Amino acid sequence: MELVLVGWATSRPITNLPLMVLDHDRSQTSQRFIRELENTGTFALEALVTDMGTIENAFNRGDVIAAVIIPPDFSTDYAGLSGQPTLAVILNGAESLPAITAQRAIEGVAQVWGDRLALSRIGMDPETMEGFFPSLRVWFNEALNEALYTTPAELGLMLEFTVLIFAALSLSRERELGTLEQLLVMPFSSPEIILGKAVPVIIIGLLDFALMLGLTNIFFGVPVRGSLALLFLLALGYVIVELSKGMFISVIARTQHQAFLLVMLIGMVDFMFTGYAAPVESMPQTLQLFANVIPAHHWLAILRGILLKGSGMDVLWPHVLALVVLGLVIGTFSLRYVRRALQ
C-alpha cells in the first residue's frame, strides 16, 4: 500500500497552485496576462485582491503559493515603443518544490510576452515570425512521468528496509524473549543457526520484491525492458548483502527496539546516498566517493538500468562488481562476528 500511495502521489503533475493577483492596471492587457497564467494549468486563481495586506496574510497562513502584482502603467508600457513593462512576483519559499514550479510557469509566460514585445518593437509580426525550436526527444521515460523515477527507487528502499528489519529482529528477538540460550544448546552448529535464520529472510525478500515489481508494472506502467532473470539474480545478491547487515545488527542489539532503531539509522543514511532525495552528482566530491560504499546506491542504479533502459551486464558491470565486493566484505565481517557472538 505504501508503494501504491507513493507512486500515485508522485505520478501526478503539480497543478492548481493557489495564486493571488493584485492588479493595479485593470486593463485588457493585464487581464489577458492573468488568463494566460491560468491557461498554463499550473495555477488556480484564488482571488483578485485590492491591497498588499491581504496577500501578506494569505502568505503567513500558507494559503497561496504565488502572488503577482501588476503595476498601474503595465498596459501603457507594454503598448508603447519605449519603457520597460514590469511586474512583481512573490513566491512562498517555505514550500520550495511548488514555488519552483510556479516560478517556471510565470517565467515561461513572461518569456513569451517578452518575445512578442521585442518583435513588435522592431516592426515584425509575432504571429508570422519563424522562431528557433529545438528538436527534443526524451529517452527511457518519454512522458517524463515522475512515477517512473520514484516508484523504482521506493521499491528498492522498501526492499532494503524489509530485509534489514526481518534480519535484525531474528536473533535480537530470541535474546529478548529468553529463547536464545535454548537455541544455542540444541545440536546445531553456528553456521546452521545462521542459515536457518537467513533462508526465511531471503525467501520473504524475494517474494516481496516480486510483489512490488508487479505492482509498479500494473499500476504505474513501469516497464521491464531488460532481462527479468538477470534482475532477480542481482536482487538475490542484493538481498544477501542487506541480510548480512541485518544479521550484524541482530547480534549487537540487545532488544528488538534497539534493532529497529539501528535499522532506521542505517536505512536513512543509505537513503541519503541513493540519489532518491537529492542527486549524488550534486553532492561534494567526498560524499560522492562515500556513496560508492553504500550497496543501495548501486542497487538503485542496477534496478533503474534494467527496468527503464534495458541495460545488460555490459553496462551494469561496474555497479555489479561494486555490489559483489561490498557483499564479500560485509558478508565476511558479519558472518565472523555473528559466529563469534554465538560461540
C-alpha positions, 0 to 999 in steps of 0.5 A: 500500500505504501508503494501504491500511495507513493507512486500515485502521489508522485505520478501526478503533475503539480497543478492548481497552485493557489495564486493571488493577483493584485492588479493595479492596471485593470486593463485588457492587457493585464487581464489577458496576462492573468488568463494566460497564467491560468491557461498554463494549468499550473495555477488556480486563481484564488482571488483578485485582491485590492491591497498588499495586506491581504496577500501578506496574510494569505502568505503567513497562513500558507494559503497561496503559493504565488502572488503577482502584482501588476503595476498601474502603467503595465498596459501603457508600457507594454503598448508603447515603443519605449519603457520597460513593462514590469511586474512583481512576483512573490513566491512562498519559499517555505514550500520550495518544490511548488514555488519552483514550479510556479516560478517556471510557469510565470517565467515561461509566460513572461518569456513569451510576452517578452518575445512578442514585445521585442518583435513588435518593437522592431516592426515584425509580426509575432504571429508570422515570425519563424522562431528557433525550436529545438528538436527534443526527444526524451529517452527511457521515460518519454512522458517524463512521468515522475512515477517512473523515477520514484516508484523504482527507487521506493521499491528498492528502499522498501526492499532494503528496509524489509530485509534489514528489519526481518534480519535484525529482529531474528536473533535480537528477538530470541535474546529478548524473549529468553529463547536464545540460550535454548537455541544455542544448546540444541545440536546445531552448529553456528553456521546452521543457526545462521542459515536457518535464520537467513533462508526465511529472510531471503525467501520473504525478500524475494517474494516481496520484491516480486510483489512490488515489481508487479505492482509498479508494472500494473499500476504505474506502467513501469516497464521491464525492458531488460532481462527479468532473470538477470534482475532477480539474480542481482536482487538475490545478491542484493538481498544477501548483502542487506541480510548480512547487515541485518544479521550484524545488527541482530547480534549487537542489539540487545532488544528488538527496539534497539534493532529497529532503531539501528535499522532506521539509522542505517536505512536513512543514511543509505537513503541519503546516498541513493540519489532518491532525495537529492542527486549524488552528482550534486553532492561534494566530491567526498560524499560522492566517493562515500556513496560508492560504499553504500550497496543501495546506491548501486542497487538503485542504479542496477534496478533503474538500468534494467527496468527503464533502459534495458541495460545488460551486464555490459553496462551494469558491470561496474555497479555489479562488481561494486555490489559483489565486493561490498557483499564479500566484505560485509558478508565476511565481517558479519558472518565472523562476528555473528559466529563469534557472538554465538560461540 
